[in-house]
């Protein structure tokens, strides 16, 4: 048995109070365990929240294929009618997505 009931209760309480990787690292040091061990225990207790990956700009990642799909939808086309578009630079695709979706944004805002 790696953790006593008392240790488990304290781990859960401390993690719930501040659910972050920093807390996991502090708990690992305090209990002489590895961060993976702490994460495993918190996961088994049903309280561990996995960090959500974000890209350098702080946005949720989106693939080029998803952007091309959005562009096709904004234009009222089937994605098959835009072959090769996914090979364009991501910044270009995002600009095109914004430009083609602008009409929908204006319609939604009542402009």
C-alpha positions as CSV (number, residue, x, y, z in Angstrom):
1,X,0.0,0.0,0.0
2,X,1.6,3.2,-1.2
3,X,-0.7,5.7,0.5
4,X,-2.5,5.6,3.8
5,X,-6.1,6.7,4.0
6,X,-5.0,9.9,5.8
7,X,-2.4,10.7,3.1
8,X,-5.0,10.1,0.4
9,X,-7.4,12.4,2.0
10,X,-4.8,15.1,2.4
11,X,-3.7,14.7,-1.2
12,X,-7.2,15.0,-2.5
13,X,-8.0,18.0,-0.3
14,X,-4.8,19.9,-1.2
15,X,-5.2,19.2,-4.9
16,X,-8.9,20.2,-4.9
17,X,-7.9,23.5,-3.2
18,X,-5.5,24.3,-6.1
19,X,-5.7,21.9,-9.1
20,X,-2.5,22.6,-10.9
21,X,0.7,20.9,-11.9
22,X,2.6,23.0,-9.4
23,X,0.4,21.5,-6.6
24,X,1.2,18.0,-7.9
25,X,4.9,18.8,-7.8
26,X,4.7,20.2,-4.3
27,X,2.8,17.1,-3.1
28,X,5.4,14.8,-4.7
29,X,8.2,16.6,-2.8
30,X,6.2,16.6,0.5
31,X,5.4,12.9,0.3
32,X,8.6,11.7,-1.3
33,X,6.8,10.4,-4.3
34,X,7.2,11.0,-8.0
35,X,4.7,13.4,-9.8
36,X,3.5,10.4,-11.8
37,X,2.7,8.6,-8.6
38,X,0.7,11.6,-7.3
39,X,-1.1,12.0,-10.6
40,X,-1.9,8.2,-10.6
41,X,-3.3,8.4,-7.1
42,X,-5.4,11.5,-7.8
43,X,-6.7,9.9,-11.0
44,X,-7.8,6.8,-9.1
45,X,-9.5,9.0,-6.6
46,X,-11.3,10.7,-9.5
47,X,-10.1,14.2,-8.9
48,X,-7.2,14.7,-11.2
49,X,-7.8,17.2,-14.0
50,X,-5.6,16.8,-17.0
51,X,-4.1,20.0,-18.4
52,X,-5.6,21.1,-21.7
53,X,-3.0,21.7,-24.4
54,X,-2.9,25.2,-25.8
55,X,-0.6,26.4,-28.6
56,X,2.0,29.2,-28.3
57,X,-0.6,31.9,-28.7
58,X,-2.8,30.4,-25.9
59,X,-5.5,29.1,-28.2
60,X,-6.8,25.6,-28.4
61,X,-5.1,23.8,-31.3
62,X,-7.0,23.4,-34.6
63,X,-5.8,21.4,-37.6
64,X,-5.6,22.8,-41.1
65,X,-8.2,20.2,-42.1
66,X,-10.7,21.7,-39.6
67,X,-10.0,25.2,-40.8
68,X,-10.5,24.1,-44.5
69,X,-13.7,22.4,-43.4
70,X,-14.9,25.7,-41.8
71,X,-14.0,27.7,-44.9
72,X,-15.9,25.2,-47.1
73,X,-18.9,25.5,-44.8
74,X,-18.7,29.3,-44.8
75,X,-18.7,29.3,-48.6
76,X,-21.5,26.7,-48.8
77,X,-19.2,24.3,-50.6
78,X,-18.3,20.7,-50.2
79,X,-14.7,20.2,-48.9
80,X,-14.0,18.2,-52.0
81,X,-14.4,21.4,-54.0
82,X,-11.3,22.9,-52.3
83,X,-8.5,20.3,-53.1
84,X,-5.1,21.2,-52.0
85,X,-6.2,24.1,-49.8
86,X,-5.0,22.3,-46.6
87,X,-1.4,22.7,-48.0
88,X,-1.6,26.5,-47.6
89,X,0.1,28.1,-44.5
90,X,-2.0,28.0,-41.4
91,X,-2.0,31.8,-41.0
92,X,-3.3,32.1,-44.6
93,X,-6.1,29.6,-43.8
94,X,-7.0,31.4,-40.6
95,X,-7.3,34.7,-42.5
96,X,-9.4,33.1,-45.2
97,X,-11.6,31.4,-42.6
98,X,-12.1,34.8,-40.9
99,X,-12.8,36.5,-44.2
100,X,-15.3,33.9,-45.3
101,X,-17.0,33.7,-41.9
102,X,-17.3,37.5,-41.5
103,X,-20.7,37.5,-43.2
104,X,-22.1,35.0,-40.7
105,X,-20.7,37.1,-37.8
106,X,-22.3,40.2,-39.2
107,X,-25.6,38.4,-39.7
108,X,-25.5,37.1,-36.1
109,X,-24.8,40.6,-34.7
110,X,-27.6,42.0,-36.8
111,X,-25.3,44.2,-38.9
